Amino acid sequence: MFIIIKAKQANNESGDEMTDNDEYEEKGFTRTVTVRNVSLDIDIEIAEQARAAGKSKGDFLREFLAASFGDLIGNFMRSNGLVALMDRDVATMMNAALADYWYDAAQTLAENRAWRRLLGIHKEEDLQRIMRDGVPLLEIRAKQLAGVTHIPNGSSLAFALFAEASRRDPSTLLQIHRTLFFLQKEADFLDMIDEMRAAQRLPPTDRNPEG
């Protein structure tokens, strides 16, 4: 399948060429994107899913793109060079295969929103710091998940987010467990957190914060 994407500037009435900074600063800036040569099967699926959502195909696709590419963590996973490099290292540490496709992501949009809310992630610089700080702890997380044979792209950032969580207070940790790791027993989750904390010379978690 061959795809052509055309972009049209919507709010630059002067006709002057715009820089990237100008584009983002332009109030209400939008683009028209045309995708050609989409297979009939895919077009049918889009139409059916749009109908189920009670939306036109255009509205459905626009919201889908906005959600997917408006995801700060997802964008960082796909575009950051350090994440890509560390993904390969993590795969080697775990003797696991790394996903072949860039869109096989480590986390869902809902999980990424939860991480942002719980860790107070607001901008790319926050993720850059979390990734840098997490690199020395990736091997610990890799050992905790030993036995996994395939890992998705962005796994190193997912590991770094877990490392960042390990530095947080007990209340935040319990929220993270209930929101993101609820399939794992709380005690097992906190054991893994404490292993991370020990590597950072932090005291173990207070398992009875109200006691």
C-alpha atoms as a printed R data frame, in Angstrom:
    type eleno elety resid chain resno       x       y      z
1   ATOM     1    CA   MET     A     1   0.000   0.000  0.000
2   ATOM     2    CA   PHE     A     2   1.411   3.388 -1.011
3   ATOM     3    CA   ILE     A     3   0.274   6.410  0.949
4   ATOM     4    CA   ILE     A     4   0.586  10.058  0.010
5   ATOM     5    CA   ILE     A     5  -0.035  12.662  2.683
6   ATOM     6    CA   LYS     A     6  -0.665  16.248  1.694
7   ATOM     7    CA   ALA     A     7  -0.670  19.049  4.246
8   ATOM     8    CA   LYS     A     8  -2.279  22.430  3.728
9   ATOM     9    CA   GLN     A     9  -1.796  25.435  6.004
10  ATOM    10    CA   ALA     A    10  -5.158  26.766  7.005
11  ATOM    11    CA   ASN     A    11  -4.507  30.008  8.833
12  ATOM    12    CA   ASN     A    12  -1.599  31.580  6.997
13  ATOM    13    CA   GLU     A    13  -3.515  34.077  4.903
14  ATOM    14    CA   SER     A    14  -0.401  36.022  3.902
15  ATOM    15    CA   GLY     A    15   0.899  33.086  1.875
16  ATOM    16    CA   ASP     A    16   4.354  33.384  3.468
17  ATOM    17    CA   GLU     A    17   6.202  30.222  4.341
18  ATOM    18    CA   MET     A    18   5.814  29.374  8.009
19  ATOM    19    CA   THR     A    19   8.469  27.949 10.303
20  ATOM    20    CA   ASP     A    20   7.702  25.111 12.717
21  ATOM    21    CA   ASN     A    21   7.570  27.586 15.606
22  ATOM    22    CA   ASP     A    22   5.216  29.847 13.686
23  ATOM    23    CA   GLU     A    23   2.956  26.890 13.016
24  ATOM    24    CA   TYR     A    24   2.559  25.972 16.648
25  ATOM    25    CA   GLU     A    25   2.123  29.553 17.753
26  ATOM    26    CA   GLU     A    26  -0.526  30.297 15.161
27  ATOM    27    CA   LYS     A    27  -3.853  30.370 16.997
28  ATOM    28    CA   GLY     A    28  -6.255  27.754 15.726
29  ATOM    29    CA   PHE     A    29  -3.790  26.427 13.175
30  ATOM    30    CA   THR     A    30  -5.023  23.334 11.347
31  ATOM    31    CA   ARG     A    31  -3.978  21.272  8.354
32  ATOM    32    CA   THR     A    32  -5.860  19.216  5.816
33  ATOM    33    CA   VAL     A    33  -4.350  15.752  5.428
34  ATOM    34    CA   THR     A    34  -5.147  13.530  2.456
35  ATOM    35    CA   VAL     A    35  -4.337   9.822  2.602
36  ATOM    36    CA   ARG     A    36  -4.504   7.936 -0.688
37  ATOM    37    CA   ASN     A    37  -4.500   4.255 -1.625
38  ATOM    38    CA   VAL     A    38  -6.115   2.974  1.551
39  ATOM    39    CA   SER     A    39  -7.348  -0.572  0.976
40  ATOM    40    CA   LEU     A    40 -11.082  -1.201  0.625
41  ATOM    41    CA   ASP     A    41 -11.080  -3.441  3.715
42  ATOM    42    CA   ILE     A    42  -9.599  -0.661  5.845
43  ATOM    43    CA   ASP     A    43 -12.041   1.895  4.465
44  ATOM    44    CA   ILE     A    44 -14.955  -0.396  5.328
45  ATOM    45    CA   GLU     A    45 -13.620  -0.886  8.856
46  ATOM    46    CA   ILE     A    46 -13.287   2.868  9.342
47  ATOM    47    CA   ALA     A    47 -16.845   3.423  8.101
48  ATOM    48    CA   GLU     A    48 -18.250   0.718 10.381
49  ATOM    49    CA   GLN     A    49 -16.395   1.960 13.459
50  ATOM    50    CA   ALA     A    50 -17.403   5.539 12.737
51  ATOM    51    CA   ARG     A    51 -21.026   4.447 12.410
52  ATOM    52    CA   ALA     A    52 -20.813   2.569 15.725
53  ATOM    53    CA   ALA     A    53 -19.425   5.710 17.374
54  ATOM    54    CA   GLY     A    54 -22.201   7.822 15.855
55  ATOM    55    CA   LYS     A    55 -19.767   9.972 13.887
56  ATOM    56    CA   SER     A    56 -18.929  10.765 10.302
57  ATOM    57    CA   LYS     A    57 -15.786   9.167  8.892
58  ATOM    58    CA   GLY     A    58 -14.054  12.546  8.864
59  ATOM    59    CA   ASP     A    59 -14.886  13.322 12.486
60  ATOM    60    CA   PHE     A    60 -13.986   9.794 13.567
61  ATOM    61    CA   LEU     A    61 -10.582   9.888 11.898
62  ATOM    62    CA   ARG     A    62  -9.854  13.402 13.141
63  ATOM    63    CA   GLU     A    63 -10.571  12.418 16.744
64  ATOM    64    CA   PHE     A    64  -8.587   9.192 16.345
65  ATOM    65    CA   LEU     A    65  -5.557  11.066 15.022
66  ATOM    66    CA   ALA     A    66  -5.842  13.773 17.673
67  ATOM    67    CA   ALA     A    67  -5.942  11.166 20.440
68  ATOM    68    CA   SER     A    68  -3.083   9.095 19.009
69  ATOM    69    CA   PHE     A    69  -0.712  11.909 18.070
70  ATOM    70    CA   GLY     A    70  -1.786  14.183 20.898
71  ATOM    71    CA   ASP     A    71  -0.466  11.566 23.341
72  ATOM    72    CA   LEU     A    72   2.699  13.028 24.882
73  ATOM    73    CA   ILE     A    73   4.071   9.719 26.149
74  ATOM    74    CA   GLY     A    74   3.193   7.813 22.972
75  ATOM    75    CA   ASN     A    75   4.844  10.454 20.803
76  ATOM    76    CA   PHE     A    76   7.981  10.332 22.955
77  ATOM    77    CA   MET     A    77   8.119   6.535 22.769
78  ATOM    78    CA   ARG     A    78   7.973   6.622 18.985
79  ATOM    79    CA   SER     A    79  10.312   9.534 18.308
80  ATOM    80    CA   ASN     A    80  12.985   9.714 21.023
81  ATOM    81    CA   GLY     A    81  16.374   8.325 20.053
82  ATOM    82    CA   LEU     A    82  17.359   7.320 23.590
83  ATOM    83    CA   VAL     A    83  14.154   5.299 23.962
84  ATOM    84    CA   ALA     A    84  14.858   3.471 20.696
85  ATOM    85    CA   LEU     A    85  18.439   2.759 21.777
86  ATOM    86    CA   MET     A    86  17.461   1.556 25.237
87  ATOM    87    CA   ASP     A    87  14.651  -0.594 23.807
88  ATOM    88    CA   ARG     A    88  17.302  -2.603 21.980
89  ATOM    89    CA   ASP     A    89  19.406  -2.854 25.144
90  ATOM    90    CA   VAL     A    90  16.407  -3.981 27.190
91  ATOM    91    CA   ALA     A    91  15.580  -6.637 24.607
92  ATOM    92    CA   THR     A    92  19.148  -7.925 24.904
93  ATOM    93    CA   MET     A    93  18.983  -7.894 28.725
94  ATOM    94    CA   MET     A    94  15.806  -9.958 28.626
95  ATOM    95    CA   ASN     A    95  16.882 -12.179 25.731
96  ATOM    96    CA   ALA     A    96  13.614 -11.095 24.150
97  ATOM    97    CA   ALA     A    97  12.574 -10.052 20.669
98  ATOM    98    CA   LEU     A    98  11.683  -6.411 20.049
99  ATOM    99    CA   ALA     A    99   8.476  -5.757 18.121
100 ATOM   100    CA   ASP     A   100   9.005  -5.380 14.385
101 ATOM   101    CA   TYR     A   101   6.480  -2.586 13.951
102 ATOM   102    CA   TRP     A   102   6.761   0.958 15.318
103 ATOM   103    CA   TYR     A   103   3.058   1.059 16.143
104 ATOM   104    CA   ASP     A   104   3.270  -1.959 18.478
105 ATOM   105    CA   ALA     A   105   3.362   0.296 21.535
106 ATOM   106    CA   ALA     A   106   4.216  -0.576 25.129
107 ATOM   107    CA   GLN     A   107   1.169   1.152 26.611
108 ATOM   108    CA   THR     A   108  -2.372   2.187 25.754
109 ATOM   109    CA   LEU     A   109  -3.601   5.754 25.493
110 ATOM   110    CA   ALA     A   110  -5.499   5.304 28.760
111 ATOM   111    CA   GLU     A   111  -2.380   4.055 30.538
112 ATOM   112    CA   ASN     A   112  -0.377   6.984 29.222
113 ATOM   113    CA   ARG     A   113  -2.993   9.440 30.476
114 ATOM   114    CA   ALA     A   114  -2.887   7.776 33.885
115 ATOM   115    CA   TRP     A   115   0.903   7.988 34.053
116 ATOM   116    CA   ARG     A   116   0.780  11.672 33.170
117 ATOM   117    CA   ARG     A   117  -1.792  12.393 35.834
118 ATOM   118    CA   LEU     A   118  -0.179  10.322 38.585
119 ATOM   119    CA   LEU     A   119   3.407  11.456 37.981
120 ATOM   120    CA   GLY     A   120   2.603  15.041 37.014
121 ATOM   121    CA   ILE     A   121   4.052  14.791 33.500
122 ATOM   122    CA   HIS     A   122   3.235  17.945 31.556
123 ATOM   123    CA   LYS     A   123   5.875  18.371 28.866
124 ATOM   124    CA   GLU     A   124   8.535  16.536 26.877
125 ATOM   125    CA   GLU     A   125  11.265  17.790 29.202
126 ATOM   126    CA   ASP     A   126   9.639  15.827 32.035
127 ATOM   127    CA   LEU     A   127   9.916  12.650 29.982
128 ATOM   128    CA   GLN     A   128  13.506  13.412 29.010
129 ATOM   129    CA   ARG     A   129  14.452  13.644 32.684
130 ATOM   130    CA   ILE     A   130  12.496  10.503 33.597
131 ATOM   131    CA   MET     A   131  14.194   8.580 30.796
132 ATOM   132    CA   ARG     A   132  17.682   9.762 31.724
133 ATOM   133    CA   ASP     A   133  17.137   9.009 35.412
134 ATOM   134    CA   GLY     A   134  15.658   5.621 34.594
135 ATOM   135    CA   VAL     A   135  18.463   4.283 32.397
136 ATOM   136    CA   PRO     A   136  20.589   2.980 35.327
137 ATOM   137    CA   LEU     A   137  17.561   1.064 36.648
138 ATOM   138    CA   LEU     A   138  16.413  -0.582 33.431
139 ATOM   139    CA   GLU     A   139  18.290  -3.800 34.133
140 ATOM   140    CA   ILE     A   140  16.524  -4.214 37.479
141 ATOM   141    CA   ARG     A   141  13.115  -3.899 35.837
142 ATOM   142    CA   ALA     A   142  14.195  -6.247 33.063
143 ATOM   143    CA   LYS     A   143  15.120  -8.904 35.651
144 ATOM   144    CA   GLN     A   144  11.791  -8.393 37.423
145 ATOM   145    CA   LEU     A   145  10.026  -9.292 34.187
146 ATOM   146    CA   ALA     A   146  12.265 -12.232 33.313
147 ATOM   147    CA   GLY     A   147  10.597 -14.800 31.100
148 ATOM   148    CA   VAL     A   148   9.010 -12.301 28.730
149 ATOM   149    CA   THR     A   149   9.957 -13.327 25.196
150 ATOM   150    CA   HIS     A   150   8.678 -10.340 23.182
151 ATOM   151    CA   ILE     A   151   8.628  -6.673 24.146
152 ATOM   152    CA   PRO     A   152   6.879  -3.772 22.396
153 ATOM   153    CA   ASN     A   153   8.527  -0.558 21.308
154 ATOM   154    CA   GLY     A   154   8.761   1.991 24.099
155 ATOM   155    CA   SER     A   155   9.365  -0.640 26.778
156 ATOM   156    CA   SER     A   156  12.434   1.190 28.082
157 ATOM   157    CA   LEU     A   157  10.331   4.292 28.764
158 ATOM   158    CA   ALA     A   158   7.671   2.140 30.441
159 ATOM   159    CA   PHE     A   159  10.448   0.749 32.667
160 ATOM   160    CA   ALA     A   160  11.724   4.284 33.360
161 ATOM   161    CA   LEU     A   161   8.212   5.378 34.365
162 ATOM   162    CA   PHE     A   162   8.123   2.502 36.859
163 ATOM   163    CA   ALA     A   163  11.494   3.629 38.206
164 ATOM   164    CA   GLU     A   164  10.166   7.170 38.558
165 ATOM   165    CA   ALA     A   165   7.137   5.826 40.413
166 ATOM   166    CA   SER     A   166   9.440   4.080 42.895
167 ATOM   167    CA   ARG     A   167  10.574   7.483 44.175
168 ATOM   168    CA   ARG     A   168   7.070   8.634 45.019
169 ATOM   169    CA   ASP     A   169   5.199   8.684 48.334
170 ATOM   170    CA   PRO     A   170   3.108   5.713 49.557
171 ATOM   171    CA   SER     A   171  -0.195   7.341 48.652
172 ATOM   172    CA   THR     A   172   0.881   7.901 45.050
173 ATOM   173    CA   LEU     A   173   2.272   4.373 44.840
174 ATOM   174    CA   LEU     A   174  -1.037   2.905 45.941
175 ATOM   175    CA   GLN     A   175  -2.858   4.988 43.331
176 ATOM   176    CA   ILE     A   176  -0.437   3.747 40.679
177 ATOM   177    CA   HIS     A   177  -1.024   0.162 41.756
178 ATOM   178    CA   ARG     A   178  -4.809   0.511 41.741
179 ATOM   179    CA   THR     A   179  -4.830   2.308 38.396
180 ATOM   180    CA   LEU     A   180  -2.098   0.593 36.385
181 ATOM   181    CA   PHE     A   181  -0.936  -2.586 38.135
182 ATOM   182    CA   PHE     A   182  -4.208  -3.833 39.621
183 ATOM   183    CA   LEU     A   183  -3.722  -7.320 38.128
184 ATOM   184    CA   GLN     A   184  -0.650  -7.741 40.330
185 ATOM   185    CA   LYS     A   185  -0.885  -8.343 44.057
186 ATOM   186    CA   GLU     A   186  -0.164  -5.160 46.011
187 ATOM   187    CA   ALA     A   187   2.572  -6.849 48.065
188 ATOM   188    CA   ASP     A   188   4.326  -8.105 44.919
189 ATOM   189    CA   PHE     A   189   4.086  -4.667 43.336
190 ATOM   190    CA   LEU     A   190   5.602  -3.014 46.410
191 ATOM   191    CA   ASP     A   191   8.358  -5.651 46.559
192 ATOM   192    CA   MET     A   192   9.399  -4.630 43.050
193 ATOM   193    CA   ILE     A   193   9.179  -0.957 44.010
194 ATOM   194    CA   ASP     A   194  11.378  -1.603 47.056
195 ATOM   195    CA   GLU     A   195  13.978  -3.312 44.884
196 ATOM   196    CA   MET     A   196  14.110  -0.164 42.794
197 ATOM   197    CA   ARG     A   197  14.304   1.989 45.925
198 ATOM   198    CA   ALA     A   198  17.157  -0.050 47.363
199 ATOM   199    CA   ALA     A   199  19.185   0.493 44.189
200 ATOM   200    CA   GLN     A   200  18.696   4.239 44.694
201 ATOM   201    CA   ARG     A   201  19.573   4.056 48.406
202 ATOM   202    CA   LEU     A   202  16.049   4.989 49.378
203 ATOM   203    CA   PRO     A   203  14.264   3.453 52.382
204 ATOM   204    CA   PRO     A   204  11.680   0.734 51.723
205 ATOM   205    CA   THR     A   205   8.071   1.756 51.272
206 ATOM   206    CA   ASP     A   206   5.905   2.309 54.313
207 ATOM   207    CA   ARG     A   207   3.383  -0.508 53.956
208 ATOM   208    CA   ASN     A   208   1.203   0.892 56.726
209 ATOM   209    CA   PRO     A   209   1.233   4.681 56.099
210 ATOM   210    CA   GLU     A   210  -1.730   5.237 58.392
211 ATOM   211    CA   GLY     A   211  -0.460   2.979 61.169
